[in-house]
Amino acid sequence: MRFFDTHLHLRSADRAGLDELLGKLESYPECLGGLLVLNTRQEVDVVHRHIDLIPSRVVLVPYFSAEHGLPTEITASGWYKIHPSLHKLGIDALPELVARLADANPRGVMVHCFPWGTQLQYNVSLPFVIHLSQALPQSTILATHGGGYESWQFRAHAGGLRNVHFDFSMTLDYYEGADAVKPLQRYLIHSPTRIHFGSDWPSGNIERQLNEQLRLAREVGLDQERLENLLLSNARTQWPDAFAPSISSGRSY
């Protein structure tokens, strides 16, 4: 099954980590491209040093930083990542974050939505998604991981927001077969143009998650061909440059 992976990472913030990712893409022809999420300055720096190695089918999504300017080559996609737990963002950070993002006028914002660990003060992804959606109506808000074990809460409170999209990266892996993955079926039925495939590689297993997403799709009447066409169409709509037929590798600005 061909796919576009909306959630890829570097295993390590160095040349070896970048080479591993590029090698994975080269060895996986079914993967037509994806989003490379850069959560730290170290990841940004290593990719920037080797920007000529990044194929055009890979879209860079750096962490959002209003204080420290990021290279234009890194921010060219207009997409940013918000990771409340990693960047220690509590609910009190939301007003300023929304104001600064509004100034940046992003094409899209990925929000980490996989509650985990003991620092519950940073389990604020759901209100972040809701407020960002309302404050940035022209931007796509991608709720990553579908909300993890809170996936039904995301379905109830953010599922009706037209500019909120979902991938179920890692949730398809860690919660395989559990109730937490079932909201994906609701999205496939009621809002199919707002669902994407993501793996969270290298933490998540790509094959296992493709199989789980296909299983869930088949249960609601979508076979592999229809699911593939749907997901690729959704990705092409959001990230058309990654599908440009005239550019196979390298990056130009």
C-alpha positions as CSV (number, residue, x, y, z in Angstrom):
1,M,0.0,0.0,0.0
2,R,1.4,3.4,-1.0
3,F,1.3,6.1,1.6
4,F,2.5,9.5,2.7
5,D,3.8,9.5,6.3
6,T,2.8,12.6,8.3
7,H,5.0,11.8,11.3
8,L,8.7,11.0,10.8
9,H,11.6,11.8,13.1
10,L,15.3,11.5,13.3
11,R,16.5,8.7,15.7
12,S,19.4,11.0,16.7
13,A,20.1,14.7,16.1
14,D,23.2,14.1,13.9
15,R,24.3,13.1,10.5
16,A,23.9,9.4,11.3
17,G,20.2,10.0,12.3
18,L,19.6,11.9,9.1
19,D,21.3,9.2,6.9
20,E,19.2,6.5,8.6
21,L,16.0,8.4,7.8
22,L,17.0,9.0,4.2
23,G,18.0,5.3,3.8
24,K,14.6,4.2,5.2
25,L,12.8,6.3,2.6
26,E,15.0,5.0,-0.2
27,S,14.4,1.4,0.8
28,Y,10.6,1.9,1.2
29,P,9.2,2.8,-2.3
30,E,5.6,2.6,-1.0
31,C,6.3,5.7,1.1
32,L,5.8,8.6,-1.4
33,G,7.0,11.2,1.1
34,G,6.3,12.6,4.5
35,L,6.6,15.2,7.2
36,L,10.0,15.3,9.0
37,V,9.2,16.8,12.5
38,L,12.1,18.7,14.1
39,N,11.3,19.1,17.8
40,T,14.7,20.5,18.9
41,R,17.2,23.1,17.9
42,Q,19.8,20.3,17.5
43,E,17.5,18.6,14.9
44,V,17.0,21.8,13.1
45,D,20.7,22.5,12.9
46,V,21.7,19.1,11.6
47,V,19.0,19.2,8.9
48,H,20.0,22.8,8.0
49,R,23.6,21.8,7.6
50,H,22.6,19.1,5.1
51,I,19.6,20.8,3.5
52,D,20.7,19.7,0.1
53,L,20.2,16.1,1.0
54,I,16.5,16.5,1.8
55,P,14.3,15.4,-1.1
56,S,11.4,17.6,-2.0
57,R,8.9,14.9,-1.1
58,V,10.0,15.5,2.6
59,V,8.3,18.4,4.2
60,L,10.1,20.0,7.1
61,V,8.0,20.8,10.2
62,P,10.2,22.6,12.9
63,Y,9.1,23.4,16.4
64,F,7.6,26.9,16.7
65,S,9.9,29.5,18.2
66,A,9.1,33.2,18.3
67,E,12.2,34.0,20.4
68,H,14.8,32.3,18.2
69,G,14.6,32.8,14.5
70,L,14.8,29.6,12.5
71,P,16.4,29.4,9.0
72,T,14.1,30.2,6.2
73,E,15.0,26.9,4.5
74,I,13.6,25.1,7.6
75,T,10.4,27.2,7.9
76,A,9.6,27.3,4.1
77,S,6.7,24.9,4.4
78,G,4.8,27.2,6.7
79,W,4.1,24.3,9.1
80,Y,5.2,24.2,12.8
81,K,5.1,21.8,15.6
82,I,3.8,22.4,19.2
83,H,4.9,19.8,21.8
84,P,3.5,20.9,25.2
85,S,5.2,18.2,27.3
86,L,8.6,18.4,25.6
87,H,8.7,22.2,25.6
88,K,7.1,22.6,29.0
89,L,4.0,24.5,27.9
90,G,1.2,24.6,30.4
91,I,-2.3,26.1,29.9
92,D,-1.0,29.5,31.0
93,A,1.2,29.6,27.9
94,L,-1.7,29.4,25.5
95,P,-2.7,33.1,25.0
96,E,0.8,34.2,24.1
97,L,1.4,31.2,21.9
98,V,-1.8,31.8,20.0
99,A,-0.9,35.5,19.5
100,R,2.6,34.7,18.2
101,L,1.3,32.0,15.9
102,A,-1.3,34.3,14.5
103,D,1.5,36.7,13.7
104,A,3.4,33.9,11.9
105,N,0.3,33.1,9.8
106,P,1.2,29.4,9.4
107,R,-0.2,27.1,6.8
108,G,-0.5,24.5,9.5
109,V,0.3,23.5,13.1
110,M,1.0,20.1,14.4
111,V,0.1,19.6,18.0
112,H,1.5,16.6,20.0
113,C,-1.6,14.8,21.4
114,F,-0.3,11.7,23.1
115,P,-0.7,12.1,26.9
116,W,2.0,10.2,28.8
117,G,4.1,10.5,32.0
118,T,3.7,12.1,35.3
119,Q,3.8,15.8,34.5
120,L,0.0,16.2,34.1
121,Q,0.4,20.0,34.1
122,Y,1.5,19.7,30.4
123,N,-1.4,17.5,29.4
124,V,-3.1,20.4,27.6
125,S,-3.1,19.3,24.0
126,L,-6.9,19.3,23.7
127,P,-7.5,22.9,24.7
128,F,-4.5,23.9,22.6
129,V,-6.0,22.2,19.5
130,I,-9.4,23.9,20.1
131,H,-8.0,27.4,20.7
132,L,-5.6,27.2,17.8
133,S,-8.4,26.0,15.5
134,Q,-10.6,28.9,16.5
135,A,-7.8,31.5,16.4
136,L,-6.3,30.3,13.1
137,P,-9.3,29.4,11.0
138,Q,-7.3,29.5,7.7
139,S,-4.6,27.1,9.1
140,T,-4.8,23.4,9.4
141,I,-4.4,22.1,12.9
142,L,-3.1,18.5,12.8
143,A,-3.8,16.7,16.1
144,T,-1.1,14.0,16.1
145,H,-1.6,10.6,17.5
146,G,-5.4,11.1,17.4
147,G,-5.2,12.0,21.1
148,G,-3.7,8.7,22.4
149,Y,-5.9,7.3,25.1
150,E,-7.9,10.5,25.0
151,S,-8.9,9.9,21.4
152,W,-12.7,9.9,22.3
153,Q,-12.3,13.2,24.0
154,F,-10.7,14.7,20.9
155,R,-13.5,13.2,18.9
156,A,-16.1,14.8,21.1
157,H,-14.6,18.2,21.5
158,A,-12.5,18.8,18.4
159,G,-14.0,16.4,15.8
160,G,-16.4,19.0,14.6
161,L,-13.8,21.7,13.9
162,R,-13.4,21.8,10.2
163,N,-9.8,22.8,10.2
164,V,-8.7,20.1,12.7
165,H,-7.1,17.0,11.1
166,F,-5.9,13.8,12.7
167,D,-3.3,11.2,12.3
168,F,-3.2,8.2,14.7
169,S,0.6,7.7,14.6
170,M,1.8,5.5,17.5
171,T,-1.7,5.1,18.8
172,L,-2.3,2.6,16.0
173,D,0.8,0.8,17.4
174,Y,0.7,1.1,21.1
175,Y,-3.1,0.9,21.4
176,E,-3.6,-1.6,18.6
177,G,-7.0,-3.3,18.8
178,A,-8.1,-1.2,21.8
179,D,-11.0,1.2,22.1
180,A,-8.6,4.2,21.6
181,V,-8.2,3.5,17.9
182,K,-11.9,3.3,17.1
183,P,-12.5,7.1,16.7
184,L,-10.5,6.7,13.5
185,Q,-13.4,4.8,12.1
186,R,-15.7,7.7,12.9
187,Y,-13.5,10.1,11.0
188,L,-13.3,7.8,8.0
189,I,-17.1,7.8,7.9
190,H,-18.0,11.3,8.8
191,S,-14.9,13.5,8.0
192,P,-12.7,11.4,5.7
193,T,-10.9,14.3,4.1
194,R,-9.4,15.2,7.6
195,I,-7.6,11.9,8.3
196,H,-4.0,11.1,7.5
197,F,-1.5,8.2,8.0
198,G,1.4,8.8,10.3
199,S,3.8,6.3,11.9
200,D,6.0,8.3,14.4
201,W,8.9,6.4,12.9
202,P,11.4,5.3,14.3
203,S,9.4,4.9,17.6
204,G,6.4,3.5,15.8
205,N,6.3,0.5,13.5
206,I,5.2,1.5,10.0
207,E,3.9,-1.9,8.8
208,R,2.0,-2.7,11.9
209,Q,0.2,0.7,11.8
210,L,-0.6,0.4,8.1
211,N,-2.2,-3.0,8.8
212,E,-4.1,-1.6,11.8
213,Q,-5.4,1.4,9.8
214,L,-6.4,-1.0,7.0
215,R,-8.2,-3.3,9.4
216,L,-10.2,-0.4,10.8
217,A,-11.0,0.9,7.4
218,R,-12.2,-2.5,6.1
219,E,-14.6,-2.7,9.1
220,V,-16.4,0.4,7.9
221,G,-16.4,-0.6,4.2
222,L,-13.2,0.8,2.8
223,D,-10.9,-1.6,1.0
224,Q,-7.1,-1.1,0.5
225,E,-7.4,0.8,-2.8
226,R,-10.1,3.2,-1.5
227,L,-8.1,3.9,1.7
228,E,-4.9,4.4,-0.2
229,N,-6.5,6.8,-2.6
230,L,-8.2,8.7,0.2
231,L,-5.1,9.2,2.3
232,L,-2.9,10.2,-0.7
233,S,-5.6,12.7,-1.8
234,N,-5.7,14.2,1.7
235,A,-1.9,14.5,1.8
236,R,-1.7,15.9,-1.7
237,T,-4.3,18.6,-0.7
238,Q,-2.3,19.6,2.4
239,W,1.2,19.3,1.1
240,P,1.1,19.6,-2.8
241,D,4.7,20.6,-3.2
242,A,5.8,17.1,-1.9
243,F,3.9,15.6,-4.8
244,A,5.3,17.9,-7.5
245,P,6.1,15.5,-10.4
246,S,8.9,17.7,-11.8
247,I,11.0,17.5,-8.6
248,S,12.4,14.1,-7.6
249,S,15.2,15.1,-5.2
250,G,17.0,18.1,-3.9
251,R,15.4,21.3,-2.7
252,S,15.1,24.6,-4.3
253,Y,13.9,28.0,-3.1
